[in-house]
Amino acid sequence: MSSNDSIKKTLIVAFSLCIVCSVVVSTAAVVLKPAQQANQALDKKRNILAAAGMLDENSSVEEQFAKMTTRVVDLRTGKYTDEVDPASYNERKAAKESDMSQALSADEDIAKIFRREHYAVVYLAEAADGGVEKIILPIRGYGLWGTLYGYIALEGDASTVAGIGFYEHKETPGLGGEVDNPRWKASWTGKQVYDDGDLQIEVMKGTVDPSAPNAEYKIDGLAGATLTTRGVSNLVQFWLGENGFEPFLDNLKSGEA
């Protein structure tokens, strides 16, 4: 057998193997995609429930989430809308499209998100009397290394924090990554957002003195993570401020949402 024939056969075998592997990988991706999407949806529901302090690990996530009401809010008006389908709407994608979002000025963009989508999906836990028990809002903003994505939950008064949680971030483990620390997240519970309609909530640098004036609006900073602390404070202030959910929360309190 000539060396040319040997090389030719080797190339044919290698090419054939590549084709077979490509088909196997593509088939696996198609077959597994529904399962991956289902897992992503389940994880999202788990994060929403956890942020609100409503997650029971011993019960079905689907059954727990079935008690939540999902609505879409037009952030330009602060009112509910049926313009988009909450099941298929993607805030991240919308924020990149000029007709589905608006550019933020440097003064407005304290969360460093550049553009704010027109619509946001919110989640409501309804009380037995028909009122709202908890309000769960999506939040995001830049920390030290990238954007943090999460949820903040408010009590039915639309001013008391029920919980917070970040499901995606790039912060440094042991420093900014302490946003995942259950103890730090628990310190948010019961804090106040507004004082007579004015936004007051803030993540401090250092530890909050419980006896200090306005301590009910302050959250302990993350030790050794000044930029992450500032980023979390800014993103919470943005999304609970006038360019975020504040108009919606005002409308909700007055029954005009």
Secondary structure in CASP SS format (residue, H / E / C, confidence):
PFRMAT SS
TARGET T0000
AUTHOR 0000-0000-0000
METHOD secondary structure of the structure
MODEL  1
M C 1.00
S C 1.00
S H 1.00
N H 1.00
D H 1.00
S H 1.00
I H 1.00
K H 1.00
K H 1.00
T H 1.00
L H 1.00
I H 1.00
V H 1.00
A H 1.00
F H 1.00
S H 1.00
L H 1.00
C H 1.00
I H 1.00
V H 1.00
C H 1.00
S H 1.00
V H 1.00
V H 1.00
V H 1.00
S H 1.00
T H 1.00
A H 1.00
A H 1.00
V H 1.00
V H 1.00
L H 1.00
K H 1.00
P H 1.00
A H 1.00
Q H 1.00
Q H 1.00
A H 1.00
N H 1.00
Q H 1.00
A H 1.00
L H 1.00
D H 1.00
K H 1.00
K H 1.00
R H 1.00
N H 1.00
I H 1.00
L H 1.00
A H 1.00
A H 1.00
A C 1.00
G C 1.00
M C 1.00
L C 1.00
D C 1.00
E C 1.00
N C 1.00
S C 1.00
S C 1.00
V H 1.00
E H 1.00
E H 1.00
Q H 1.00
F H 1.00
A C 1.00
K C 1.00
M E 1.00
T E 1.00
T E 1.00
R E 1.00
V E 1.00
V E 1.00
D E 1.00
L C 1.00
R C 1.00
T C 1.00
G C 1.00
K E 1.00
Y E 1.00
T C 1.00
D C 1.00
E C 1.00
V C 1.00
D C 1.00
P C 1.00
A C 1.00
S C 1.00
Y C 1.00
N C 1.00
E H 1.00
R H 1.00
K H 1.00
A H 1.00
A H 1.00
K C 1.00
E C 1.00
S C 1.00
D C 1.00
M C 1.00
S E 1.00
Q E 1.00
A E 1.00
L C 1.00
S C 1.00
A C 1.00
D C 1.00
E C 1.00
D C 1.00
I C 1.00
A C 1.00
K C 1.00
I C 1.00
F C 1.00
R E 1.00
R E 1.00
E E 1.00
H C 1.00
Y E 1.00
A E 1.00
V E 1.00
V E 1.00
Y E 1.00
L E 1.00
A E 1.00
E E 1.00
A C 1.00
A C 1.00
D C 1.00
G C 1.00
G C 1.00
V E 1.00
E E 1.00
K E 1.00
I E 1.00
I E 1.00
L E 1.00
P E 1.00
I E 1.00
R E 1.00
G E 1.00
Y E 1.00
G C 1.00
L C 1.00
W C 1.00
G C 1.00
T E 1.00
L E 1.00
Y E 1.00
G E 1.00
Y E 1.00
I E 1.00
A E 1.00
L E 1.00
E E 1.00
G C 1.00
D C 1.00
A C 1.00
S C 1.00
T E 1.00
V E 1.00
A E 1.00
G E 1.00
I E 1.00
G E 1.00
F E 1.00
Y E 1.00
E E 1.00
H C 1.00
K C 1.00
E C 1.00
T C 1.00
P C 1.00
G C 1.00
L C 1.00
G H 1.00
G H 1.00
E H 1.00
V H 1.00
D H 1.00
N C 1.00
P H 1.00
R H 1.00
W H 1.00
K H 1.00
A H 1.00
S C 1.00
W C 1.00
T C 1.00
G C 1.00
K C 1.00
Q E 1.00
V C 1.00
Y E 1.00
D E 1.00
D C 1.00
G C 1.00
D E 1.00
L E 1.00
Q C 1.00
I C 1.00
E E 1.00
V E 1.00
M C 1.00
K C 1.00
G C 1.00
T C 1.00
V C 1.00
D C 1.00
P C 1.00
S C 1.00
A C 1.00
P C 1.00
N C 1.00
A H 1.00
E H 1.00
Y H 1.00
K E 1.00
I E 1.00
D C 1.00
G C 1.00
L C 1.00
A C 1.00
G C 1.00
A C 1.00
T H 1.00
L H 1.00
T H 1.00
T H 1.00
R H 1.00
G H 1.00
V H 1.00
S H 1.00
N H 1.00
L H 1.00
V H 1.00
Q H 1.00
F H 1.00
W H 1.00
L C 1.00
G C 1.00
E C 1.00
N C 1.00
G C 1.00
F C 1.00
E H 1.00
P H 1.00
F H 1.00
L H 1.00
D H 1.00
N H 1.00
L H 1.00
K H 1.00
S H 1.00
G C 1.00
E C 1.00
A C 1.00
END
